[in-house]
């Protein structure tokens, strides 16, 4: 969004925009590396920071400093030295020269900071060799300015009036960081005199072509028989290979390949979506919905762009009947190529496992096939932003795309799929110039079609959101008190306050108060019934149980919260629990049949299993037969510390937000924490299955009674019952 704001403002002021470089991260973020400059080049409204510095330094008779010269003459800001906080500066030109800005004009941003008051802005300018001696704050427009849309703090007409007499010919992005510039349709239309001046931004050609090449390996297009550095392989296609060494690879847009892509945001999304509950769903529900949607589109391959943990990925593979691909599948292919391996072959080019990068070129030259192009060989797979762009390009060319509600990542992918133009920009072009002219504002795709034809045929791809943004069909209705998530805690506090008010009202009514039929509390009294202890013993025990419950909540709050997250993230509320302890002396088939029947009777779609002192071979057999039961959408089981330490539900307890020194000490206690969490997860099941005589079962059952989660069918599928049923069948 900031980049589009900068382009819009530069266009309005008729200045050339210098694309930004941010030095406060590693690697350094040079925006020109991550976006396609095709449209910017055509309209000459933006230059890279390296180009700007090179021209300015040569103009004063100086060259570029040594650290700013990229090898081979290519543009790169990653070679900038990121300075420490000790005050060292990077030089703008050689001989230690700095760029002295006598005055810098800046707009107030949406957070109300004053000009250049933010530490990251000052540090960024200093590391780029820029010093600012003075800075003038441009105040937002106010309601006294006639003829200006005052819903926008910086209408373009107001900005043009403010900067009309300034002599500058360029606009440094440093003055735009965080600017709340929101042009309306009229403002935006006034800045565009030709269709090509409206630039939609797309992923960099390097990222888009890498995505196209690797997806062609994983999902080949029919009829394309070109080969990429294979020598002997005939199945791998390089649809994005440049025709000449210096040529830029082309892009592909939506509908190129027959697969569905989904942006499945997990992890922190659990906290962001808490309360609203329309953008986060359990993997049981997500997997079932994606499998159904994939079938509706007639597709059999799903690419998931996700930050899901390993358990969630395995659950998604189980739920989807077709092929499921993740970034790991893509990056492994790219890494093999960069190491000189045969694309698509799963090994190195010479088959020895010890080939070097040059072996691929030698073999390719000898066999007459194309050499792996430099842009593909040099793509930085350790750069998080470049990885994001490659993933966005993969989602961009899919036949169908599923968004995560409220995600900027998803919004950008949808814009890319429409040629880089957002809805506002596309509408301006359509109304001012017509659909046929949109081709001037967007890139050409690799198969020869233009975006104009696609936009004219299908002007806008309507957004499809995960689970259609419906409320979860399988909510967790047995949630423990959770002090770690403010949204959930407030929901629980509201429910507790409502119950307290109702109890006080009922007590007042019992003592002698009265309520009319029109009183809203009377309606509530019909719907809610207070369960009174049926016996004197239970009445006397109630305070002690309440005290025990609160002590447990205070002592084991992290494990209770982790159990909430486990069910919310993985199984959903429709889960049954199975506890097995010791060697099982009943046939496994009979046990599984009983478990499936009882889970179905309880309305459970998922099963959580705990096994204690069960022989390993028997554990494997039981899990295999449980997972083979298709009526159980998911079967989960708590792993050991090594397996669970990276999974999301342990994030808060593992030291999320704490110092790094605290985490190793916490990890030593992780096995005990997982044992406690597993008990609380089992207690949340709709039905508890297993042997009521076992120690683990009794522990879980006691927790269920403490929180009021017990069910009539608890204890079903006990070994004694299964043996009796088996004996009855044999006697018949």
DOFI-354599 format. One line per 4 residues: number of its first residue (from 1); their letters; for each residue y, x negated, z negated of C-alpha. Coordinates in steps of 0.25 Angstrom, whole numbers, plus 5000, padded with zeros to 4 digits. Example, Ala and Ser with C-alpha at 12.3 -4.5 7.8 and 13.67 -1.06 7.14 Angstrom:
1	AS	4982,4951,4969 | 4996,4945,4971
END
This chain:
1	XXXX	5000,5000,5000 | 5010,4989,4997 | 5007,4983,5010 | 5010,4996,5017
5	XXXX	5023,4997,5009 | 5027,4983,5013 | 5025,4986,5028 | 5033,4999,5027
9	XXXX	5044,4993,5020 | 5045,4981,5030 | 5045,4991,5041 | 5056,4999,5035
13	XXXX	5065,4987,5033 | 5061,4980,5046 | 5056,4968,5040 | 5043,4960,5041
17	XXXX	5034,4961,5029 | 5028,4948,5023 | 5014,4952,5019 | 5011,4949,5004
21	XXXX	5003,4938,4998 | 4999,4940,4983 | 4996,4927,4975 | 4992,4933,4962
25	XXXX	4977,4935,4965 | 4966,4926,4970 | 4965,4925,4982 | 4979,4927,4986
29	XXXX	4982,4940,4993 | 4988,4939,5006 | 4989,4953,5012 | 4989,4948,5026
33	XXXX	4974,4944,5024 | 4969,4958,5020 | 4976,4967,5030 | 4977,4967,5045
37	XXXX	4990,4962,5051 | 4987,4968,5064 | 4998,4979,5063 | 5008,4971,5055
41	XXXX	5007,4960,5066 | 5010,4970,5077 | 5022,4976,5071 | 5027,4963,5065
45	XXXX	5031,4969,5052 | 5022,4960,5043 | 5019,4945,5042 | 5010,4937,5032
49	XXXX	5016,4929,5021 | 5010,4917,5027 | 5017,4920,5040 | 5030,4923,5033
53	XXXX	5030,4910,5025 | 5026,4901,5037 | 5038,4906,5045 | 5048,4905,5034
57	XXXX	5043,4891,5030 | 5043,4886,5044 | 5057,4892,5046 | 5063,4883,5035
61	XXXX	5055,4871,5040 | 5044,4871,5030 | 5029,4873,5032 | 5019,4881,5023
65	XXXX	5015,4875,5010 | 5001,4869,5010 | 4994,4879,5002 | 5000,4890,5011
69	XXXX	4994,4885,5024 | 4980,4892,5027 | 4969,4884,5034 | 4968,4886,5048
73	XXXX	4982,4893,5049 | 4977,4906,5045 | 4986,4915,5036 | 4981,4915,5021
77	XXXX	4988,4916,5008 | 4975,4913,5000 | 4979,4898,5000 | 4992,4901,4992
81	XXXX	4991,4895,4978 | 4991,4905,4967 | 5000,4899,4957 | 4997,4900,4942
85	XXXX	5007,4907,4932 | 5013,4893,4929 | 5025,4895,4939 | 5020,4887,4951
89	XXXX	5025,4892,4964 | 5019,4891,4978 | 5028,4886,4989 | 5033,4895,5001
93	XXXX	5034,4883,5011 | 5030,4868,5010 | 5038,4859,5001 | 5037,4869,4990
97	XXXX	5048,4878,4996 | 5049,4892,4990 | 5054,4905,4997 | 5067,4908,4989
101	XXXX	5070,4923,4990 | 5084,4925,4985 | 5082,4940,4984 | 5070,4948,4984
105	XXXX	5071,4963,4986 | 5060,4972,4979 | 5057,4986,4977 | 5054,4992,4964
109	XXXX	5039,4995,4963 | 5032,5007,4958 | 5030,5001,4944 | 5045,4999,4942
113	XXXX	5045,4984,4942 | 5058,4976,4945 | 5059,4967,4956 | 5050,4955,4955
117	XXXX	5047,4958,4941 | 5032,4958,4943 | 5025,4945,4939 | 5015,4946,4951
121	XXXX	5027,4947,4961 | 5034,4935,4955 | 5021,4927,4955 | 5017,4931,4969
125	XXXX	5030,4926,4975 | 5030,4913,4967 | 5016,4910,4972 | 5021,4912,4986
129	XXXX	5032,4903,4985 | 5043,4914,4984 | 5054,4914,4974 | 5064,4926,4972
133	XXXX	5077,4923,4966 | 5082,4937,4966 | 5076,4951,4967 | 5083,4964,4970
137	XXXX	5077,4976,4965 | 5078,4988,4975 | 5078,5001,4967 | 5070,5013,4971
141	XXXX	5077,5024,4978 | 5083,5035,4969 | 5085,5050,4971 | 5100,5048,4975
145	XXXX	5096,5041,4988 | 5098,5052,4999 | 5088,5055,5009 | 5077,5047,5003
149	XXXX	5063,5051,4998 | 5064,5048,4983 | 5049,5050,4980 | 5049,5036,4986
153	XXXX	5056,5025,4978 | 5058,5017,4990 | 5060,5026,5002 | 5061,5017,5015
157	XXXX	5075,5022,5018 | 5080,5017,5005 | 5073,5004,5007 | 5079,5002,5021
161	XXXX	5093,5005,5015 | 5091,4995,5004 | 5086,4983,5013 | 5094,4987,5025
165	XXXX	5104,4975,5024 | 5094,4965,5019 | 5092,4953,5029 | 5077,4950,5026
169	XXXX	5068,4951,5038 | 5055,4950,5030 | 5049,4958,5018 | 5041,4950,5008
173	XXXX	5030,4958,5002 | 5034,4953,4988 | 5045,4963,4988 | 5035,4974,4990
177	XXXX	5024,4972,4980 | 5021,4985,4973 | 5032,4993,4980 | 5031,5008,4979
181	XXXX	5036,5011,4993 | 5030,5024,4998 | 5036,5028,5012 | 5035,5043,5016
185	XXXX	5032,5047,5030 | 5046,5047,5034 | 5049,5034,5029 | 5037,5028,5035
189	XXXX	5039,5034,5048 | 5053,5028,5049 | 5048,5014,5047 | 5039,5015,5060
193	XXXX	5045,5015,5073 | 5032,5011,5081 | 5018,5015,5077 | 5014,5000,5076
197	XXXX	5024,4998,5065 | 5015,5007,5056 | 5004,4997,5051 | 4992,5001,5044
201	XXXX	4985,4990,5037 | 4971,4987,5038 | 4961,4976,5033 | 4963,4962,5038
205	XXXX	4955,4960,5051 | 4946,4950,5044 | 4942,4960,5034 | 4940,4971,5043
209	XXXX	4932,4963,5053 | 4923,4957,5042 | 4920,4971,5038 | 4917,4975,5052
213	XXXX	4908,4963,5054 | 4899,4965,5042 | 4898,4980,5043 | 4893,4978,5057
217	XXXX	4882,4969,5052 | 4879,4979,5041 | 4881,4992,5050 | 4881,4987,5065
221	XXXX	4887,4995,5075 | 4878,4999,5087 | 4881,4993,5100 | 4888,4981,5094
225	XXXX	4879,4968,5097 | 4889,4957,5094 | 4884,4946,5085 | 4891,4938,5074
229	XXXX	4887,4923,5072 | 4872,4928,5071 | 4865,4919,5081 | 4853,4927,5081
233	XXXX	4856,4940,5074 | 4859,4952,5083 | 4862,4963,5073 | 4875,4958,5068
237	XXXX	4888,4962,5075 | 4902,4956,5074 | 4911,4967,5078 | 4923,4961,5072
241	XXXX	4922,4947,5078 | 4934,4942,5084 | 4934,4940,5099 | 4941,4927,5098
245	XXXX	4943,4917,5086 | 4957,4921,5083 | 4956,4936,5085 | 4957,4946,5074
249	XXXX	4944,4955,5072 | 4947,4970,5074 | 4944,4981,5064 | 4936,4994,5064
253	XXXX	4940,5007,5058 | 4933,5019,5052 | 4920,5024,5058 | 4916,5010,5064
257	XXXX	4902,5010,5057 | 4893,5021,5052 | 4894,5019,5037 | 4901,5025,5025
261	XXXX	4910,5017,5016 | 4914,5021,5002 | 4924,5015,4993 | 4917,5017,4980
265	XXXX	4926,5012,4968 | 4919,5010,4955 | 4922,5002,4943 | 4936,5004,4938
269	XXXX	4937,5017,4946 | 4929,5023,4934 | 4941,5021,4926 | 4951,5025,4937
273	XXXX	4944,5038,4940 | 4941,5042,4925 | 4946,5056,4922 | 4949,5060,4937
277	XXXX	4934,5058,4940 | 4936,5061,4955 | 4935,5046,4960 | 4923,5041,4951
281	XXXX	4909,5045,4952 | 4896,5041,4947 | 4887,5033,4957 | 4877,5044,4956
285	XXXX	4887,5053,4962 | 4894,5043,4971 | 4880,5039,4977 | 4876,5053,4980
289	XXXX	4889,5057,4986 | 4890,5045,4995 | 4876,5047,5000 | 4879,5061,5003
293	XXXX	4892,5058,5010 | 4885,5046,5018 | 4875,5056,5023 | 4886,5066,5027
297	XXXX	4892,5056,5036 | 4879,5052,5043 | 4880,5038,5038 | 4869,5029,5031
301	XXXX	4877,5017,5026 | 4888,5017,5015 | 4897,5005,5012 | 4903,5005,4998
305	XXXX	4915,4998,4995 | 4914,4998,4979 | 4916,4990,4966 | 4904,4997,4961
309	XXXX	4894,4989,4952 | 4880,4986,4955 | 4874,4998,4949 | 4883,5007,4957
313	XXXX	4880,5000,4970 | 4865,5002,4967 | 4867,5016,4964 | 4875,5019,4977
317	XXXX	4864,5012,4985 | 4853,5021,4978 | 4862,5034,4981 | 4865,5032,4995
321	XXXX	4853,5034,5005 | 4860,5025,5016 | 4864,5010,5016 | 4875,5006,5005
325	XXXX	4883,4993,5008 | 4892,4986,4998 | 4902,4975,4999 | 4891,4965,4995
329	XXXX	4883,4969,5008 | 4896,4965,5016 | 4900,4953,5009 | 4886,4947,5009
333	XXXX	4886,4948,5024 | 4900,4942,5025 | 4896,4930,5016 | 4884,4927,5024
337	XXXX	4892,4927,5037 | 4903,4918,5031 | 4891,4908,5026 | 4886,4907,5040
341	XXXX	4875,4917,5038 | 4870,4927,5049 | 4877,4940,5048 | 4867,4951,5045
345	XXXX	4856,4942,5043 | 4857,4940,5028 | 4855,4925,5029 | 4862,4912,5035
349	XXXX	4863,4910,5050 | 4852,4899,5050 | 4843,4906,5041 | 4843,4894,5031
353	XXXX	4852,4900,5020 | 4860,4886,5021 | 4869,4888,5033 | 4884,4885,5033
357	XXXX	4895,4893,5039 | 4895,4884,5051 | 4881,4887,5055 | 4885,4901,5059
361	XXXX	4895,4896,5069 | 4885,4885,5075 | 4874,4896,5077 | 4884,4906,5083
365	XXXX	4889,4896,5093 | 4875,4892,5097 | 4871,4906,5099 | 4883,4912,5106
369	XXXX	4887,4922,5095 | 4901,4924,5089 | 4904,4915,5077 | 4908,4921,5064
373	XXXX	4923,4923,5065 | 4932,4916,5056 | 4938,4929,5050 | 4924,4933,5046
377	XXXX	4920,4919,5041 | 4933,4917,5032 | 4935,4931,5026 | 4936,4929,5011
381	XXXX	4926,4937,5004 | 4930,4932,4991 | 4944,4939,4993 | 4944,4952,4986
385	XXXX	4955,4958,4995 | 4948,4954,5008 | 4935,4960,5002 | 4942,4973,5000
389	XXXX	4947,4973,5014 | 4933,4970,5020 | 4928,4982,5012 | 4939,4991,5017
393	XXXX	4936,4987,5031 | 4922,4991,5029 | 4926,5004,5024 | 4936,5005,5035
397	XXXX	4926,5006,5046 | 4916,5015,5039 | 4913,5028,5046 | 4917,5035,5032
401	XXXX	4924,5031,5020 | 4923,5036,5006 | 4935,5033,4997 | 4937,5031,4982
405	XXXX	4948,5041,4977 | 4961,5034,4973 | 4957,5021,4978 | 4967,5012,4986
409	XXXX	4955,5005,4992 | 4950,5018,4998 | 4963,5022,5003 | 4965,5009,5011
413	XXXX	4951,5010,5017 | 4955,5024,5022 | 4968,5019,5028 | 4960,5008,5035
417	XXXX	4951,5018,5041 | 4963,5025,5047 | 4968,5012,5053 | 4976,5007,5041
421	XXXX	4986,5018,5041 | 4987,5027,5029 | 4990,5042,5030 | 5005,5041,5029
425	XXXX	5006,5030,5040 | 4996,5037,5049 | 5004,5050,5048 | 5017,5043,5051
429	XXXX	5011,5037,5064 | 5005,5050,5068 | 5018,5058,5067 | 5027,5048,5073
433	XXXX	5019,5042,5084 | 5006,5050,5086 | 4992,5046,5083 | 4990,5038,5096
437	XXXX	5000,5027,5091 | 4993,5024,5078 | 4985,5014,5085 | 4997,5005,5084
441	XXXX	4997,5005,5069 | 4982,5002,5067 | 4972,4991,5071 | 4962,4992,5082
445	XXXX	4947,4993,5079 | 4936,4984,5084 | 4929,4994,5093 | 4941,4996,5102
449	XXXX	4946,5010,5096 | 4960,5011,5090 | 4963,5018,5077 | 4973,5027,5085
453	XXXX	4961,5034,5091 | 4954,5035,5078 | 4966,5041,5071 | 4969,5051,5082
457	XXXX	4954,5056,5081 | 4953,5056,5066 | 4968,5054,5061 | 4964,5052,5046
461	XXXX	4950,5050,5040 | 4950,5059,5028 | 4947,5052,5015 | 4934,5054,5008
465	XXXX	4933,5051,4993 | 4921,5048,4985 | 4914,5061,4981 | 4925,5069,4987
469	XXXX	4933,5066,4975 | 4926,5077,4967 | 4924,5077,4952 | 4911,5070,4949
473	XXXX	4898,5078,4950 | 4891,5071,4940 | 4901,5068,4929 | 4898,5061,4916
477	XXXX	4899,5073,4906 | 4893,5065,4894 | 4904,5054,4893 | 4905,5046,4880
481	XXXX	4919,5044,4874 | 4925,5034,4882 | 4937,5026,4877 | 4938,5016,4888
485	XXXX	4942,5025,4899 | 4955,5032,4896 | 4953,5044,4906 | 4939,5047,4901
489	XXXX	4944,5046,4886 | 4956,5055,4889 | 4946,5065,4895 | 4937,5064,4883
493	XXXX	4948,5065,4873 | 4953,5078,4880 | 4939,5084,4879 | 4938,5080,4864
497	XXXX	4952,5086,4861 | 4948,5099,4868 | 4935,5100,4859 | 4943,5097,4846
501	XXXX	4953,5108,4850 | 4942,5118,4853 | 4935,5114,4840 | 4947,5116,4831
505	XXXX	4950,5129,4838 | 4935,5134,4835 | 4937,5129,4821 | 4950,5137,4819
509	XXXX	4943,5149,4826 | 4931,5148,4816 | 4940,5147,4804 | 4948,5159,4807
513	XXXX	4957,5157,4819 | 4957,5167,4831 | 4958,5165,4846 | 4962,5175,4856
517	XXXX	4954,5178,4869 | 4966,5172,4877 | 4966,5159,4869 | 4961,5148,4878
521	XXXX	4952,5142,4867 | 4944,5155,4867 | 4940,5152,4881 | 4936,5138,4877
525	XXXX	4928,5143,4866 | 4919,5151,4875 | 4916,5139,4884 | 4914,5128,4873
529	XXXX	4905,5130,4861 | 4905,5121,4849 | 4891,5117,4845 | 4890,5118,4830
533	XXXX	4879,5110,4822 | 4867,5120,4821 | 4862,5114,4808 | 4868,5108,4795
537	XXXX	4862,5094,4797 | 4868,5093,4811 | 4882,5097,4805 | 4881,5086,4795
541	XXXX	4877,5076,4805 | 4888,5080,4815 | 4899,5071,4808 | 4889,5059,4808
545	XXXX	4886,5061,4822 | 4900,5061,4826 | 4903,5049,4818 | 4891,5042,4825
549	XXXX	4896,5046,4838 | 4910,5040,4836 | 4905,5027,4830 | 4896,5026,4842
553	XXXX	4908,5029,4851 | 4917,5018,4844 | 4906,5007,4844 | 4900,5009,4858
557	XXXX	4912,5014,4866 | 4910,5004,4877 | 4896,5008,4879 | 4899,5022,4879
561	XXXX	4910,5020,4889 | 4900,5012,4898 | 4890,5023,4897 | 4901,5033,4902
565	XXXX	4904,5023,4914 | 4889,5021,4917 | 4887,5036,4919 | 4900,5038,4925
569	XXXX	4898,5027,4935 | 4883,5027,4938 | 4875,5040,4935 | 4885,5051,4933
573	XXXX	4883,5062,4922 | 4871,5067,4929 | 4862,5057,4923 | 4849,5057,4915
577	XXXX	4844,5047,4906 | 4830,5041,4905 | 4825,5032,4893 | 4812,5024,4894
581	XXXX	4807,5015,4883 | 4794,5007,4883 | 4783,5007,4892 | 4782,5021,4899
585	XXXX	4767,5026,4898 | 4770,5038,4907 | 4769,5038,4923 | 4782,5033,4929
589	XXXX	4781,5044,4939 | 4780,5055,4928 | 4792,5049,4921 | 4801,5048,4933
593	XXXX	4797,5063,4937 | 4801,5068,4923 | 4814,5060,4923 | 4818,5065,4937
597	XXXX	4815,5079,4933 | 4823,5079,4920 | 4835,5072,4926 | 4835,5083,4937
601	XXXX	4834,5094,4926 | 4846,5088,4919 | 4854,5087,4932 | 4854,5072,4932
605	XXXX	4855,5064,4945 | 4855,5050,4939 | 4846,5044,4928 | 4849,5033,4919
609	XXXX	4837,5025,4914 | 4835,5016,4902 | 4822,5008,4899 | 4818,5001,4886
613	XXXX	4806,4992,4885 | 4800,4998,4898 | 4791,4988,4906 | 4799,4982,4917
617	XXXX	4789,4987,4928 | 4789,5001,4922 | 4804,5001,4923 | 4804,4997,4937
621	XXXX	4794,5008,4941 | 4802,5019,4933 | 4815,5015,4939 | 4809,5014,4953
625	XXXX	4804,5029,4952 | 4816,5034,4946 | 4825,5028,4957 | 4815,5034,4967
629	XXXX	4818,5048,4962 | 4829,5053,4971 | 4833,5064,4962 | 4839,5054,4953
633	XXXX	4852,5049,4961 | 4853,5037,4952 | 4845,5029,4942 | 4852,5020,4933
637	XXXX	4848,5010,4922 | 4856,5001,4913 | 4854,4986,4917 | 4856,4974,4909
641	XXXX	4868,4966,4905 | 4867,4957,4918 | 4866,4970,4927 | 4877,4978,4920
645	XXXX	4888,4968,4917 | 4894,4970,4930 | 4893,4985,4931 | 4905,4993,4929
649	XXXX	4901,5002,4917 | 4901,4989,4908 | 4915,4985,4913 | 4923,4989,4901
653	XXXX	4914,4984,4891 | 4912,4971,4898 | 4927,4967,4896 | 4934,4974,4907
657	XXXX	4949,4972,4903 | 4945,4962,4892 | 4946,4947,4893 | 4936,4938,4900
661	XXXX	4932,4932,4887 | 4928,4945,4881 | 4918,4949,4892 | 4907,4938,4890
665	XXXX	4906,4942,4875 | 4905,4957,4879 | 4894,4953,4890 | 4885,4948,4879
669	XXXX	4885,4962,4873 | 4882,4969,4886 | 4867,4971,4884 | 4870,4979,4871
673	XXXX	4881,4986,4878 | 4872,4990,4889 | 4862,4995,4880 | 4872,5004,4873
677	XXXX	4878,5009,4886 | 4864,5013,4891 | 4861,5022,4879 | 4874,5029,4881
681	XXXX	4871,5031,4896 | 4858,5036,4893 | 4864,5046,4883 | 4873,5052,4894
685	XXXX	4861,5057,4902 | 4859,5072,4904 | 4845,5070,4899 | 4838,5059,4892
689	XXXX	4824,5056,4896 | 4813,5047,4890 | 4805,5046,4877 | 4813,5052,4865
693	XXXX	4805,5043,4856 | 4810,5030,4861 | 4822,5022,4854 | 4831,5022,4866
697	XXXX	4829,5036,4869 | 4833,5040,4855 | 4845,5031,4855 | 4850,5038,4868
701	XXXX	4846,5052,4862 | 4854,5049,4850 | 4867,5045,4858 | 4865,5058,4866
705	XXXX	4865,5067,4853 | 4877,5059,4848 | 4885,5063,4860 | 4879,5076,4863
709	XXXX	4872,5072,4876 | 4857,5077,4872 | 4850,5086,4882 | 4838,5095,4880
713	XXXX	4829,5087,4889 | 4831,5074,4882 | 4818,5067,4880 | 4811,5072,4893
717	XXXX	4802,5063,4900 | 4797,5057,4887 | 4783,5050,4889 | 4776,5060,4880
721	XXXX	4781,5072,4888 | 4777,5065,4901 | 4763,5061,4896 | 4761,5076,4892
725	XXXX	4766,5081,4905 | 4756,5071,4913 | 4745,5075,4904 | 4747,5090,4907
729	XXXX	4747,5087,4922 | 4734,5080,4921 | 4727,5091,4913 | 4732,5101,4923
END
